[in-house]
Amino acid sequence: MSSAFVDIDLHGLRQEEAVRVIDRAVAAAGPDTYQIRLIHGYHRGTSLRSMIRDEYRFHPKVKRILPGDNPGITVLVIKELY
């Protein structure tokens, strides 16, 4: 992944499927990748949001986890901007 900001739409995925997609994105994140924005949705996406926060809280490549622009988005910070 050569993009600095990566968007991944997780709508309609079960937790196991979402973990596989997110793991691939985090593993593929190169030195130019700053953030991976996970779009999981709000109403049905709250279980995915909780899973993301629990699963990736201590991941070695994830510096921190931020809420997105709205409750249906979670951001994994891979590299700090500054």
C-alpha positions in Angstrom: 0.0 0.0 0.0 1.7 3.2 -1.1 -1.1 5.6 -0.1 -0.6 7.8 2.9 -4.2 7.5 3.9 -6.0 4.3 3.3 -9.8 3.8 3.5 -11.3 0.4 4.0 -15.1 -0.2 3.9 -16.1 -3.0 6.3 -19.8 -2.8 5.7 -21.5 -6.2 5.6 -18.5 -8.1 6.9 -18.5 -10.4 9.9 -15.9 -9.8 12.6 -13.7 -12.7 11.3 -13.8 -11.4 7.8 -13.1 -7.8 8.9 -10.0 -9.0 11.0 -8.6 -10.6 7.9 -9.1 -7.5 5.7 -7.6 -5.2 8.4 -4.7 -7.5 9.1 -3.8 -7.5 5.4 -4.0 -3.7 5.3 -1.9 -3.2 8.4 0.7 -5.8 7.1 0.8 -4.0 3.7 1.2 -0.6 5.2 4.5 0.8 4.0 6.7 3.6 5.4 4.5 6.2 3.6 1.2 5.1 5.2 0.0 7.3 8.0 -3.5 6.2 8.7 -5.9 3.4 7.9 -9.5 4.6 8.1 -11.9 1.8 8.8 -15.5 2.5 7.8 -17.7 0.1 9.7 -21.0 2.0 10.0 -22.8 3.1 13.1 -26.0 1.1 13.7 -24.8 -2.3 12.8 -21.1 -1.4 12.9 -20.8 -1.0 16.7 -19.7 -4.6 17.2 -17.0 -4.1 14.6 -15.9 -0.8 16.2 -15.6 -2.6 19.6 -13.7 -5.5 18.0 -11.3 -3.1 16.2 -10.5 -1.2 19.4 -9.9 -4.4 21.4 -8.0 -6.3 18.7 -5.7 -3.5 17.5 -5.1 -1.6 20.8 -1.8 -3.4 21.4 -0.8 -4.2 17.7 2.9 -3.4 17.2 2.3 -1.5 14.0 -0.6 0.6 15.3 0.5 3.7 17.2 -2.9 4.6 18.4 -6.6 4.4 17.6 -8.8 7.5 17.0 -12.5 8.0 16.5 -13.3 9.1 12.9 -15.3 12.1 11.7 -18.5 10.3 12.7 -19.3 7.3 15.0 -19.2 4.9 12.0 -15.4 5.4 11.4 -12.4 4.3 13.4 -8.8 5.4 12.4 -5.7 3.3 13.0 -2.7 5.6 13.2 0.3 3.7 11.7 2.7 6.7 11.6 2.4 10.1 13.2 2.0 13.0 10.9 4.5 15.2 12.8 
